[in-house]
């Protein structure tokens, strides 16, 4: 897995070399380590992998939850505010709240909704981590993977929905590449994928006609909507329909003519969000032509000599732009 800025940066200062790990990049780096341990396509996950996945996942949970509290106000991270000042906090001379207390503050003081099953999953992971670190752990691989998968499910939703949106544009751009790598790795984790797919069955019921594969995680969980598309597996929001159309066409384009995928201008809404060769969850074997902006589905599209798609009209055998250009050149009003 690639390493970006979220892995920390080494710099030279007046007092010598320094290594900087800011809270959010630090937490995402832990997530990257978890995925690297559990997403092994060419070998089985070893007990040692599970050990460090649990330790890193617990660390990622604590760091990322507290990073969101810190964004709200530094005092929310401190266990006992009567024993801490802002100066002590800035120097790191304080005892922070437990993970359980941080989860409570996240919901009660910041207003971030925390589901009961997510809170229980984090509590169970904390127990596993404590047993592992202090007393040793004798448990089935399936149980450890299941515990880790549940917390990973929560953390990806939490990061995408409540943490990354609270960052500045520069920080967000720096994190996006690493988070995309995490998302791609997650789909290789069998227990995580199965747990998330099971949960999504009801969530995606009735949406198969507009559900396509996500260019980020490759799962059949991206629901195309006019007000903004969203992958329910990653989860990742695609507010710009043109960016989504380009990403989809670029990701799933093949050399086979019958499987060709490309994008262009929509004949209905005129945004560059038309995708030719879309496959939906309703009929994966039957490619259609759909606009990712207005969600209109077209039949009978043709490719103009200017390489734009169009719907043939009775008097036109070229796209609208070429037709208008022809009329202007002919001097026809």
N, C-alpha and C positions, 0 to 999 in steps of 0.2 A: 504494500500500500504506500502511495506517495506521501511525502512529508511536506507540509506547507508551513505557513507562519504559526499555525496552531501547535506546532511542535516546540515552540519557543525560539528565541533568537539569542545569538551570542554577539556581544558588542564589546568595544574597548572604551573604558572610562578612565578618568584621572587616577583611579585607584586600581587599575588593572582590568583584566577580562571580567565580563559580567554575563550571566545567563538570565534572561527575562522570561518568566512564565506568568502571563496575566491570567486571571481566573477563568474567563470563558475559553481562551485557547488551551489552557491547561486541562480543563474538563473535557473538551473535545478530543484532545490528544489521548486522554484515558479511554474515551470511546473508541478511538482508532485502534488502540491496543487490544481492547475487548474483541472487536471484529476480527482483527488479525489472528487472534487465538482461536476463535470459534469458527471462522469461515475458511476452513482448509479443504480445498477441492481435491487435492491429490493425496491426502493422508487423513487418517482418523484423528479426531480430537483426543489428545492424551490427557491423563489426569493432571499433569503439570499445566497444560493449557487451561483446564477448568479452574485450577487453583488461582492462576494469575488473572483469568477472566473475572472471577468473583471479586478478587481484591481490587482490580482496576475498575470494575463496574460500580462497586461500592464507593470508590474514590470519585468516580465521575458523577455519581448521584449527589454526593455531598458537595462537591465543588460547584456543579451547575445550578443546583437548587439555591445554594448560598450566593452564587453570582447574581441570580435574579433578585434575591432579597437585598443584596448590596446596591443594585441599581435603584431600588426603591428608596432605601436609606441605610447607611452603614450600621446604624444601631440595631437593625433587625438580625444581624449576624451574631451579635454578642450574646452570650449566655446570661450574664448578670450585668446589666447596664450600670448598677450602682458601684461596680468595681472597675469601671472602664471609662476613660475619657477619649475624646477624638484623637488626642496626641498619642495615647497608648495604642489606639486602634491603628493609626497610621504606621506605627512601629511594629505592629503585629504582636503586641504584648497584652494579649487577652485570651480568654477561653471562649470558644465559639459554641453555639447551641448544638444540640445533638441533631442527627438527621431527622428523627421523628418530630422534634420540636420545630425544626426548620420547615418540615412539610406542613405542620399546623399553621405556622406563621404565613406560609405561602398562601394558604387558603383564607385564613381569618384576617390577616393584616394587609395583604397585597391584593386579594380578591381573585387569585388564580384558581379556577376550579380544579379540585383534586378528587378523582373518583375513589370510592371506597376500595375497589379491587386494586387500584394503583398503589394506594397507601399500604395496603396489606402486602402487596408484592415487595415493596421497598422494605417493610418490616421483616419479612421472611429472609430477604437477601442479607439484611443486617445481622440476623441471627446466624446465617451460614458463614458470613465473614468473621464474626466473633468466634465461632467454634473453630473455624479453620485457622485463624491467626493465634488463638490462645490455647486451644486444647487439641487441635488436630481435627480432621474430618473424615468420617467413614460414612459414605452415602453413595447412592446409586448415581451413575453418570446421567441417567435420564432425569432424575429429580433436580440435579444441579443445573442441567441445561434448561429445564423448564423454568426454574426460578430466574435464571439469568435472562431468558427470553422475555419473560413478563416485564421485567424491569427495563430491558432494552426497548421494548414496545412503548412503555411510558416515557422514557427519556427522549426518544426521537420525536414523539408528539409534543412533549414539553419544550424541547429546544426550538422546534420549528414554529410552534404556535405562540409561545410566551417568552422565549429568551432572545432569539435572533431578531424579532421585530422591535425589541427594546434597545438594540444596539444602534450606533451611528452608521451611516452609509459606508464609511471606510472600514470599520470593523466587520460589518456584514459581508462586504466584498471579500475580505481576507478569509472569512470563515467558510464561505460558500463552497470553495473547491474541496476543502477537507470534509465538509459535511456530505458532499456528493460522493466522495470516496467511501465514507461510512455507509451511506445508503446502498451503494452497489455491493459492498461487502455483506451487508445485512441479508440480502436475498439469498446468500449462500448458506446461511445458518438455518438448517432444516427445522429445528424446533421453533425458532422464531417465526419463520415463514408460515408454518402450519398453524401456529397459534393466532397469528394475525389474519391469515386467510379465513380461519373459522369465525373470528370476530367480525370480519367484513362481509360475510355472506348475507346477513340480514341488512347491513348498512347499505349494500349495493343492490338489494333486491328491487326490481322494477326499473333499473337504470342501465340495463345491458345494452340498449340501443345506442347510448352515448358514452359507454365505457370502453376505453381503448388502453393499449399498453403504455406505460409511463416511460418517457425517454430517460428518466433519471434512474429508476429502480427496475424497469422492465416488467413490472407486474401489471396484470389486467385490473387496474384499480383507479385509473385516471378518468374522472367523469368530466366530460366537456360541457360547459355551461356558458350562456351568454354573459352572465355577470362575473365570470372568472372561473377557470377550471382548477380542479384540485385532485391530486393523487391521494387516495385514502390509505395507501400502503406506506408511502415514504415517511410522513406525508409532506407533500410539497405543493404550494400554491403557484399557479401560472396565471397571473393577472393580465399579462400581455399576450393576447391571442396570437399575434404575429410571431413572437418569440417561440411560443409553443409549437406552432405549425412548422417553423423552420427546424426546431429541435427534433420533432417527430420525424419529419421527412429525412433529415440528415442521419438520424439514429437507425431507422428501419429501412433505408434504401438498400436495394439489392441489385445484383447484375442481371437478374432474371427479368425478362420483359413482362411476363405475366404477373410478377410480384413487384413491379416498379412502383416506387413511392416518390412523389414530388409535390412541390407547393407552388402556389401562384395567387393571383388576385381573384377574390370571390365575385362571381357575376351578380350576386344579390346585394351584398353590403359594401363591396369594393375595397375591403381591407385585404391585405396580403396574408390571408389566413386559410385559404383553400388548400386542402390536402387531398391529392388524388392517390387512391390506393389504400385508404384507411381500412383497418380491420377492427371490428367491434366485438365485444364479448358476446353479443347476441348471435353473431354468425362469423366466427373467426376465419372460416374458409371462403368467405365471399367479400372481397374488397369493395368498398364504396368510395364515393367522392363527397367529402363533407367539409364545410367551413367551420373552423374552430372558433370563429367569432360569433356568427349568427346561428350556428348549428344547422344550417340548411343542408339537406342532402340532394345532390344533383344526379340526374341520369342523362346520358347523351352528350356529355361534354366532348368537345373537340379541341385539338391543339392547333393554334394559329401558327403561321409562318414566323411570327415574332416570338414564338415559344410561350405564349400566354394561352390559358384555357378559356373557352367561351361556350355559350349555349347557342347553337345555330338558330337564326331567325329566318323567316321566309325570304327576306330580301338580302340577307347577309350571309356570307360564307367565310367571314373573317371576324376577329374579335372587335369589340366596340371601339377600342382606341384606334385600331387600324382603319375601321370603317369611317370614323370621324375625321381621321387624317386624310383619307381618300376623298371625302366630301369637301374638305377645305381646299385640297389641291385642285379639285375639279371646279371649284367656285360655285358649287351647288348650295343654295341656302337651305 
